[in-house]
Amino acid sequence: QSTGAQALRDSSQSAYMTSKKTMEINPTNSIVKALRDKADADQSDKTVRDLIWLLYDTSLLTSGFSLDEPATFSSRIHRLVKLGLSLDDDDEEDEDDEDMDELPPLDGDD
């Protein structure tokens, strides 16, 4: 038999434990090593920041979680596809400016 306090504690503990996310990073992984080296070399590199966030966001998706801001995720994907195809951001700057105004800034952007 459980008291009301025990039942409340168990349900609140259970909710906390199920909502907590833990991401384990393998520091010897070649991708993690390369990102770390590039981030150490230039902490203001937006491409490296995008890659790190994409790594995090895709790990959330593959673990069954949903993204808080899918539009930001999509914007990062588009920027990196353009980079991979050697397309200038200026090519579609007018179209992207309207969408980018609605997105929240990345941490560290001033």
C-alpha positions, 0 to 999 in steps of 0.5 A: 500500500502506498501513500499519496505522497509516495504516488505523487513522488513516483509519478513526478520522478517517472515523468522527469526520468522519461523526459530527460535526454542524454547524448553520449559522444564518442570523442574518438569518432573521426567526425567528432574529432574533425568538428572539434579541431575546426571549432577550436581553430575558429569558434565563430565559423557558422558552418561548423556551428551548423554541422554541430547542431545538425549532428545533435538534431539528427541524433534527436530524430533518430532516437525518436524525439521531435525537434522544437524548431524544425524550420531552423533544422531545415534552414541549416540543411539548406545552407549546407547543401548550398555549401556542398554545391558551391552555391553562393548565398547571394543567389537566393538571398531575397527569398531567404531573408523573409524566412530567416527573419522568423527564425530565432538566432543561434546561441552566440549570435549577436 
